[in-house]
């Protein structure tokens, strides 16, 4: 709490609370995302606590900048800037070559990453359990993060 005071009689004061925050970046669905071949990969990077929206956000795949106009096609990025900035990377018709590490690199915050596993119809042991649907702590965190993101957006619209 800071006080600005003018030396008058009586003195005039104005108080200001200063909060110091550090920008934080994360990708919904991390640290690992398993997806079936032919599906759409949808990665959403969130930048929060930033004094201003990032000027740009680069996406990398296995340490190489993703080209949105490459011959592969089907790659789209959607950015929504605001108090909470999001960048969604959409990759249609996923193939095994799309597997690997994805990094979200905002201009004014630390990067975040996750690993995508494109499956050829096989079911990793961590996901399949006796034919019943199971939820990992990471998938529950993703749902909660997405709900928080949606609530924050709705609050900003009001």
GUGURO-504383 format. One line per 10 residues: number of its first residue (from 1); their letters; for each residue x, y, z of N, C-alpha, C, O. Coordinates in Angstrom, 2 decimals. Layout:
NUM) A) X:Y:Z:X:Y:Z:X:Y:Z:X:Y:Z; ...;
END
This chain:
1) XXXXXXXXXX) 0.85:-1.16:0.00:0.00:0.00:0.00:0.91:1.23:0.00:1.82:1.34:0.82; 0.66:2.15:-0.92:1.42:3.39:-1.00:0.49:4.55:-0.71:-0.70:4.52:-1.01; 1.08:5.59:-0.10:0.31:6.79:0.21:0.97:7.98:-0.47:2.17:8.20:-0.36; 0.14:8.73:-1.17:0.59:9.99:-1.75:-0.04:11.09:-0.89:-1.26:11.12:-0.72; 0.78:11.96:-0.35:0.27:12.96:0.59:0.69:14.36:0.15:1.84:14.59:-0.22; -0.26:15.29:0.22:0.00:16.71:-0.09:0.06:17.45:1.25:-0.82:17.30:2.10; 1.11:18.24:1.41:1.32:18.95:2.68:0.44:20.18:2.76:0.90:21.31:2.56; -0.79:19.95:3.05:-1.73:21.05:3.28:-2.25:20.90:4.69:-1.95:19.92:5.37; -3.01:21.86:5.12:-3.63:21.76:6.44:-5.13:21.69:6.24:-5.72:22.68:5.81; -5.76:20.60:6.53:-5.19:19.29:6.92:-4.57:18.62:5.71:-4.91:18.95:4.57;
11) XXXXXXXXXX) -3.64:17.66:5.95:-2.97:16.98:4.84:-3.98:16.16:4.01:-4.91:15.56:4.56; -3.77:16.14:2.70:-4.60:15.33:1.81:-3.81:14.08:1.42:-2.63:14.15:1.10; -4.49:12.94:1.46:-3.83:11.68:1.15:-4.62:10.87:0.13:-5.85:10.95:0.07; -3.89:10.11:-0.65:-4.51:9.16:-1.58:-3.70:7.86:-1.48:-2.47:7.87:-1.59; -4.40:6.75:-1.28:-3.74:5.46:-1.10:-3.89:4.61:-2.37:-4.93:4.59:-3.01; -2.79:3.93:-2.70:-2.77:3.06:-3.88:-2.15:1.73:-3.48:-1.09:1.68:-2.86; -2.83:0.63:-3.86:-2.28:-0.71:-3.60:-1.54:-1.16:-4.85:-2.11:-1.18:-5.95; -0.30:-1.52:-4.68:0.53:-2.00:-5.77:0.67:-3.51:-5.66:1.13:-4.03:-4.63; 0.29:-4.22:-6.71:0.46:-5.67:-6.75:1.42:-5.99:-7.88:1.20:-5.60:-9.03; 2.48:-6.70:-7.56:3.46:-7.10:-8.56:3.17:-8.54:-8.95:3.14:-9.44:-8.10;
21) XXXXXXXXXX) 2.94:-8.76:-10.24:2.66:-10.11:-10.73:3.64:-10.45:-11.84:4.20:-9.56:-12.50; 3.83:-11.71:-12.03:4.73:-12.18:-13.08:3.88:-12.86:-14.14:3.04:-13.70:-13.81; 4.06:-12.50:-15.42:3.30:-13.16:-16.48:3.49:-14.68:-16.42:4.58:-15.17:-16.12; 2.42:-15.40:-16.70:2.44:-16.86:-16.61:1.83:-17.45:-17.89:0.80:-16.97:-18.36; 2.46:-18.47:-18.43:2.00:-19.11:-19.66:1.77:-20.59:-19.40:2.57:-21.24:-18.74; 0.67:-21.12:-19.91:0.43:-22.56:-19.85:-0.42:-22.99:-21.03:-1.12:-22.18:-21.64; -0.34:-24.28:-21.35:-1.12:-24.85:-22.44:-2.12:-25.81:-21.84:-1.75:-26.72:-21.09; -3.39:-25.62:-22.16:-4.43:-26.51:-21.66:-4.17:-27.92:-22.19:-3.82:-28.10:-23.35; -4.33:-28.91:-21.32:-4.19:-30.30:-21.75:-2.85:-30.91:-21.46:-2.66:-32.10:-21.70; -1.90:-30.14:-20.94:-0.57:-30.68:-20.73:-0.48:-31.53:-19.48:-1.41:-31.54:-18.68;
31) XXXXXXXXXX) 0.60:-32.22:-19.30:1.83:-32.14:-20.10:1.82:-33.05:-21.34:2.66:-32.90:-22.22; 0.87:-33.99:-21.41:0.79:-34.88:-22.57:-0.63:-34.89:-23.11:-1.60:-34.85:-22.36; -0.73:-34.94:-24.44:-2.02:-35.00:-25.10:-1.99:-36.18:-26.07:-1.12:-36.24:-26.94; -2.93:-37.10:-25.93:-3.04:-38.25:-26.82:-4.23:-38.03:-27.74:-5.33:-37.71:-27.29; -4.00:-38.20:-29.04:-5.05:-37.93:-30.03:-4.99:-38.99:-31.13:-3.91:-39.48:-31.46; -6.14:-39.33:-31.67:-6.19:-40.33:-32.75:-5.77:-39.73:-34.08:-6.05:-38.56:-34.37; -5.11:-40.55:-34.88:-4.72:-40.17:-36.24:-5.96:-39.72:-37.00:-7.02:-40.34:-36.89; -5.84:-38.63:-37.76:-6.95:-38.10:-38.54:-7.79:-37.08:-37.80:-8.60:-36.38:-38.42; -7.62:-36.97:-36.49:-8.37:-36.00:-35.69:-7.73:-34.61:-35.82:-6.67:-34.46:-36.42; -8.39:-33.62:-35.24:-7.83:-32.26:-35.21:-7.13:-32.04:-33.88:-7.71:-32.25:-32.81;
41) XXXXXXXXXX) -5.88:-31.62:-33.95:-5.14:-31.24:-32.75:-5.55:-29.80:-32.42:-5.48:-28.93:-33.28; -5.98:-29.57:-31.19:-6.40:-28.24:-30.76:-5.62:-27.90:-29.50:-5.94:-28.41:-28.42; -4.61:-27.06:-29.62:-3.80:-26.64:-28.48:-4.12:-25.19:-28.14:-4.09:-24.33:-29.02; -4.42:-24.92:-26.88:-4.74:-23.57:-26.46:-3.73:-23.11:-25.42:-3.61:-23.69:-24.35; -3.01:-22.06:-25.77:-2.01:-21.45:-24.91:-2.66:-20.24:-24.21:-3.33:-19.44:-24.85; -2.44:-20.13:-22.91:-3.02:-19.03:-22.13:-1.88:-18.22:-21.52:-0.97:-18.77:-20.90; -1.94:-16.90:-21.70:-0.98:-15.98:-21.09:-1.78:-15.11:-20.13:-2.68:-14.38:-20.54; -1.43:-15.20:-18.85:-2.15:-14.42:-17.84:-1.17:-13.60:-17.01:0.03:-13.85:-17.02; -1.70:-12.62:-16.30:-0.93:-11.73:-15.44:0.10:-10.92:-16.22:1.15:-10.58:-15.68; -0.20:-10.62:-17.45:0.71:-9.83:-18.28:0.26:-8.37:-18.23:-0.94:-8.10:-18.35;
51) XXXXXXXXXX) 1.18:-7.41:-18.06:0.77:-6.01:-18.00:0.10:-5.54:-19.28:-0.71:-4.61:-19.26; 0.43:-6.18:-20.39:-0.22:-5.89:-21.66:-0.20:-7.17:-22.48:0.65:-8.03:-22.25; -1.11:-7.31:-23.43:-1.10:-8.52:-24.26:0.22:-8.65:-25.01:0.82:-7.65:-25.39; 0.67:-9.88:-25.23:1.91:-10.06:-26.01:1.76:-9.52:-27.42:0.67:-9.61:-28.01; 2.83:-8.97:-27.98:2.81:-8.48:-29.36:2.62:-9.64:-30.33:1.99:-9.50:-31.37; 3.19:-10.79:-29.98:3.07:-11.98:-30.84:3.22:-13.23:-29.99:3.76:-13.18:-28.88; 2.75:-14.33:-30.52:2.92:-15.65:-29.91:3.34:-16.60:-31.02:2.59:-16.82:-31.98; 4.53:-17.18:-30.89:5.00:-18.17:-31.85:4.73:-19.57:-31.32:4.84:-19.82:-30.12; 4.38:-20.46:-32.22:4.24:-21.88:-31.89:5.40:-22.63:-32.54:5.71:-22.40:-33.71; 6.03:-23.53:-31.79:7.09:-24.38:-32.32:6.66:-25.83:-32.21:5.93:-26.22:-31.29;
61) XXXXXXXXXX) 7.13:-26.64:-33.17:6.95:-28.10:-33.12:8.34:-28.70:-33.20:9.05:-28.53:-34.19; 8.73:-29.42:-32.15:10.07:-30.02:-32.08:11.16:-28.98:-32.37:12.07:-29.22:-33.17; 11.05:-27.83:-31.71:12.02:-26.73:-31.76:12.06:-25.99:-33.09:12.98:-25.20:-33.32; 11.10:-26.22:-33.98:11.05:-25.48:-35.25:9.77:-24.65:-35.29:8.70:-25.14:-34.96; 9.89:-23.39:-35.71:8.72:-22.51:-35.79:7.73:-23.10:-36.79:8.11:-23.51:-37.89; 6.47:-23.14:-36.41:5.43:-23.68:-37.28:5.07:-22.65:-38.33:4.81:-21.49:-38.02; 5.07:-23.08:-39.57:4.68:-22.22:-40.69:3.20:-22.46:-40.96:2.79:-23.59:-41.23; 2.41:-21.40:-40.88:0.97:-21.54:-41.05:0.57:-21.64:-42.52:-0.59:-21.95:-42.82; 1.50:-21.39:-43.42:1.18:-21.50:-44.84:2.05:-22.56:-45.53:2.35:-22.44:-46.71; 2.44:-23.58:-44.77:3.28:-24.64:-45.34:2.46:-25.51:-46.30:1.24:-25.42:-46.36;
71) XXXXXXXXXX) 3.17:-26.35:-47.03:2.50:-27.23:-47.99:1.63:-28.27:-47.29:0.74:-28.85:-47.92; 1.86:-28.51:-46.00:1.05:-29.46:-45.26:-0.41:-29.04:-45.25:-1.30:-29.87:-45.41; -0.66:-27.75:-45.07:-2.02:-27.23:-45.01:-2.73:-27.63:-43.74:-2.22:-28.43:-42.95; -3.91:-27.07:-43.54:-4.74:-27.43:-42.39:-4.24:-26.92:-41.05:-4.65:-27.43:-40.01; -3.36:-25.91:-41.05:-2.82:-25.35:-39.81:-3.36:-23.94:-39.64:-3.20:-23.09:-40.52; -4.00:-23.69:-38.51:-4.62:-22.39:-38.24:-4.26:-21.94:-36.83:-4.13:-22.76:-35.93; -4.08:-20.63:-36.65:-3.86:-20.06:-35.32:-4.90:-18.97:-35.10:-5.13:-18.13:-35.96; -5.51:-19.00:-33.93:-6.50:-17.99:-33.55:-6.00:-17.34:-32.26:-5.75:-18.04:-31.27; -5.85:-16.02:-32.26:-5.37:-15.30:-31.08:-6.45:-14.34:-30.60:-7.03:-13.59:-31.38; -6.69:-14.37:-29.29:-7.61:-13.43:-28.66:-6.82:-12.70:-27.59:-6.41:-13.29:-26.59;
81) XXXXXXXXXX) -6.60:-11.39:-27.81:-5.81:-10.60:-26.87:-6.71:-9.89:-25.88:-7.82:-9.47:-26.21; -6.21:-9.77:-24.66:-6.94:-9.08:-23.60:-6.21:-9.27:-22.29:-5.02:-9.59:-22.27; -6.93:-9.07:-21.16:-6.32:-9.30:-19.85:-5.81:-10.74:-19.76:-4.79:-11.02:-19.13; -6.55:-11.63:-20.40:-6.18:-13.03:-20.52:-6.05:-13.28:-22.02:-7.05:-13.24:-22.74; -4.83:-13.54:-22.49:-4.62:-13.74:-23.93:-4.54:-15.23:-24.22:-3.87:-15.98:-23.50; -5.24:-15.66:-25.28:-5.18:-17.06:-25.68:-4.75:-17.16:-27.14:-5.08:-16.31:-27.97; -4.02:-18.21:-27.42:-3.63:-18.54:-28.79:-3.95:-20.01:-29.00:-3.42:-20.87:-28.30; -4.82:-20.29:-29.96:-5.20:-21.67:-30.24:-4.56:-22.11:-31.55:-4.72:-21.46:-32.58; -3.84:-23.22:-31.50:-3.23:-23.82:-32.68:-4.08:-25.01:-33.08:-4.26:-25.95:-32.30; -4.61:-24.99:-34.29:-5.44:-26.08:-34.81:-4.70:-26.75:-35.95:-4.28:-26.10:-36.91;
91) XXXXXXXXXX) -4.55:-28.06:-35.85:-3.89:-28.83:-36.90:-4.86:-29.94:-37.31:-5.13:-30.87:-36.56; -5.37:-29.81:-38.53:-6.36:-30.78:-39.02:-5.67:-32.03:-39.54:-4.50:-32.01:-39.94; -6.42:-33.13:-39.52:-5.97:-34.41:-40.06:-4.61:-34.82:-39.50:-3.64:-34.98:-40.24; -4.54:-34.97:-38.18:-3.29:-35.31:-37.50:-2.68:-36.60:-38.04:-3.38:-37.58:-38.30; -1.37:-36.58:-38.20:-0.62:-37.76:-38.63:0.44:-38.04:-37.58:0.74:-37.16:-36.76; 1.03:-39.23:-37.58:2.09:-39.52:-36.60:3.24:-38.52:-36.66:3.89:-38.30:-35.64; 3.51:-37.92:-37.81:4.59:-36.92:-37.88:4.25:-35.64:-37.12:5.13:-34.81:-36.86; 2.97:-35.47:-36.74:2.58:-34.31:-35.93:2.87:-34.55:-34.45:2.74:-33.63:-33.64; 3.26:-35.77:-34.08:3.62:-36.06:-32.70:4.86:-35.28:-32.33:5.67:-34.93:-33.19; 5.02:-35.00:-31.05:6.23:-34.32:-30.58:5.92:-33.21:-29.61:4.80:-33.07:-29.12;
101) XXXXXXXXXX) 6.94:-32.43:-29.34:6.84:-31.33:-28.38:6.36:-30.07:-29.08:6.88:-29.69:-30.13; 5.35:-29.42:-28.49:4.83:-28.14:-28.98:5.11:-27.09:-27.92:4.82:-27.28:-26.74; 5.69:-25.95:-28.37:5.99:-24.84:-27.48:5.17:-23.63:-27.89:5.03:-23.32:-29.08; 4.64:-22.95:-26.90:3.95:-21.67:-27.09:4.90:-20.61:-26.56:5.27:-20.64:-25.38; 5.29:-19.66:-27.42:6.30:-18.65:-27.07:5.73:-17.24:-27.18:5.83:-16.63:-28.25; 5.15:-16.70:-26.10:4.68:-15.31:-26.16:5.85:-14.34:-26.07:6.90:-14.66:-25.50; 5.67:-13.16:-26.65:6.75:-12.16:-26.69:7.09:-11.60:-25.32:8.20:-11.10:-25.12; 6.17:-11.67:-24.36:6.43:-11.00:-23.08:6.28:-11.92:-21.86:6.04:-11.44:-20.76; 6.41:-13.23:-22.06:6.30:-14.16:-20.94:7.12:-15.41:-21.26:7.51:-15.63:-22.41; 7.36:-16.21:-20.25:8.10:-17.46:-20.44:7.28:-18.42:-21.30:6.05:-18.38:-21.26;
111) XXXXXXXXXX) 7.94:-19.26:-22.08:7.21:-20.22:-22.92:6.60:-21.35:-22.09:6.95:-21.56:-20.93; 5.68:-22.08:-22.72:5.08:-23.28:-22.13:5.13:-24.36:-23.20:5.20:-24.06:-24.39; 5.08:-25.62:-22.77:5.11:-26.69:-23.76:4.29:-27.89:-23.31:3.95:-28.02:-22.14; 3.99:-28.75:-24.27:3.38:-30.05:-24.01:3.80:-31.01:-25.10:4.33:-30.59:-26.13; 3.57:-32.28:-24.87:3.92:-33.30:-25.86:2.65:-33.92:-26.40:1.78:-34.36:-25.64; 2.55:-33.96:-27.74:1.40:-34.55:-28.42:1.80:-35.93:-28.92:2.88:-36.11:-29.49; 0.92:-36.91:-28.69:1.11:-38.27:-29.17:-0.03:-38.58:-30.13:-1.18:-38.68:-29.69; 0.25:-38.72:-31.42:-0.78:-39.09:-32.39:-0.77:-40.61:-32.48:0.24:-41.22:-32.82; -1.92:-41.22:-32.17:-2.05:-42.68:-32.08:-2.62:-43.27:-33.35:-3.51:-42.69:-33.98; -2.12:-44.42:-33.73:-2.62:-45.16:-34.90:-3.69:-46.16:-34.46:-3.65:-47.31:-34.88;
121) XXXXXXXXXX) -4.63:-45.74:-33.64:-5.69:-46.63:-33.18:-5.32:-47.42:-31.94:-6.20:-48.05:-31.34; -4.05:-47.40:-31.53:-3.67:-48.11:-30.31:-4.08:-47.29:-29.10:-4.30:-46.08:-29.20; -4.18:-47.95:-27.96:-4.61:-47.28:-26.73:-3.52:-47.43:-25.69:-3.29:-48.54:-25.20; -2.84:-46.35:-25.33:-1.80:-46.47:-24.31:-2.39:-46.92:-22.98:-3.53:-46.58:-22.66; -1.63:-47.67:-22.22:-2.10:-48.22:-20.95:-2.56:-47.13:-19.99:-3.47:-47.35:-19.18; -1.94:-45.97:-20.07:-2.31:-44.89:-19.14:-3.70:-44.36:-19.42:-4.32:-43.75:-18.54; -4.21:-44.58:-20.65:-5.52:-44.04:-20.99:-6.60:-45.10:-20.90:-7.69:-44.82:-20.40; -6.33:-46.32:-21.37:-7.35:-47.36:-21.39:-7.26:-48.20:-20.13:-6.18:-48.54:-19.66; -8.44:-48.52:-19.59:-8.48:-49.33:-18.38:-9.74:-50.17:-18.42:-10.81:-49.70:-18.06; -9.63:-51.42:-18.86:-10.76:-52.34:-18.86:-11.95:-51.86:-19.66:-13.09:-52.21:-19.33;
131) XXXXXXXXXX) -11.74:-51.06:-20.70:-12.85:-50.60:-21.52:-13.65:-49.48:-20.88:-14.57:-48.97:-21.51; -13.32:-49.10:-19.67:-14.06:-48.03:-19.00:-13.32:-46.71:-19.19:-12.10:-46.68:-19.27; -14.07:-45.62:-19.25:-13.44:-44.31:-19.36:-12.81:-43.94:-18.04:-13.43:-44.06:-16.99; -11.57:-43.49:-18.08:-10.90:-43.03:-16.88:-10.40:-41.62:-17.11:-10.17:-41.20:-18.25; -10.24:-40.89:-16.02:-9.80:-39.51:-16.11:-8.57:-39.33:-15.26:-8.56:-39.66:-14.07; -7.53:-38.81:-15.87:-6.30:-38.54:-15.12:-6.42:-37.19:-14.42:-7.30:-36.39:-14.73; -5.53:-36.96:-13.47:-5.52:-35.66:-12.78:-5.30:-34.55:-13.79:-5.86:-33.46:-13.65; -4.48:-34.83:-14.81:-4.21:-33.80:-15.82:-5.46:-33.47:-16.62:-5.68:-32.30:-16.93; -6.29:-34.46:-16.97:-7.49:-34.15:-17.74:-8.51:-33.39:-16.90:-9.23:-32.54:-17.42; -8.58:-33.69:-15.61:-9.48:-32.93:-14.72:-8.99:-31.49:-14.61:-9.79:-30.56:-14.64;
141) XXXXXXXXXX) -7.66:-31.31:-14.49:-7.10:-29.95:-14.44:-7.44:-29.19:-15.71:-7.73:-28.00:-15.66; -7.40:-29.88:-16.84:-7.71:-29.22:-18.11:-9.14:-28.73:-18.15:-9.40:-27.62:-18.60; -10.06:-29.55:-17.69:-11.47:-29.16:-17.67:-11.65:-27.97:-16.74:-12.35:-27.02:-17.08; -11.04:-28.03:-15.57:-11.16:-26.92:-14.61:-10.53:-25.65:-15.20:-11.11:-24.57:-15.08; -9.36:-25.77:-15.84:-8.72:-24.60:-16.46:-9.60:-23.99:-17.53:-9.72:-22.77:-17.63; -10.22:-24.86:-18.34:-11.09:-24.37:-19.40:-12.31:-23.66:-18.81:-12.73:-22.62:-19.33; -12.88:-24.20:-17.74:-14.02:-23.55:-17.08:-13.62:-22.19:-16.52:-14.36:-21.22:-16.65; -12.44:-22.11:-15.90:-11.95:-20.83:-15.37:-11.78:-19.83:-16.50:-12.15:-18.66:-16.37; -11.23:-20.28:-17.62:-11.04:-19.42:-18.80:-12.38:-18.91:-19.31:-12.51:-17.72:-19.61; -13.37:-19.79:-19.41:-14.69:-19.38:-19.89:-15.37:-18.41:-18.93:-15.98:-17.43:-19.36;
151) XXXXXXXX) -15.25:-18.66:-17.63:-15.85:-17.76:-16.63:-15.18:-16.39:-16.70:-15.85:-15.36:-16.61; -13.84:-16.37:-16.86:-13.13:-15.09:-16.97:-13.59:-14.32:-18.19:-13.77:-13.10:-18.11; -13.79:-15.01:-19.31:-14.27:-14.34:-20.54:-15.67:-13.80:-20.35:-15.97:-12.68:-20.76; -16.54:-14.59:-19.73:-17.92:-14.13:-19.49:-17.94:-12.91:-18.57:-18.73:-11.99:-18.77; -17.06:-12.91:-17.56:-16.98:-11.78:-16.64:-16.53:-10.53:-17.38:-17.04:-9.45:-17.12; -15.58:-10.67:-18.31:-15.11:-9.51:-19.07:-16.20:-8.96:-19.99:-16.23:-7.76:-20.27; -17.10:-9.83:-20.45:-18.17:-9.38:-21.36:-19.27:-8.62:-20.64:-20.03:-7.88:-21.26; -19.36:-8.80:-19.33:-20.45:-8.14:-18.57:-20.14:-6.71:-18.27:-20.95:-6.02:-17.65;
END
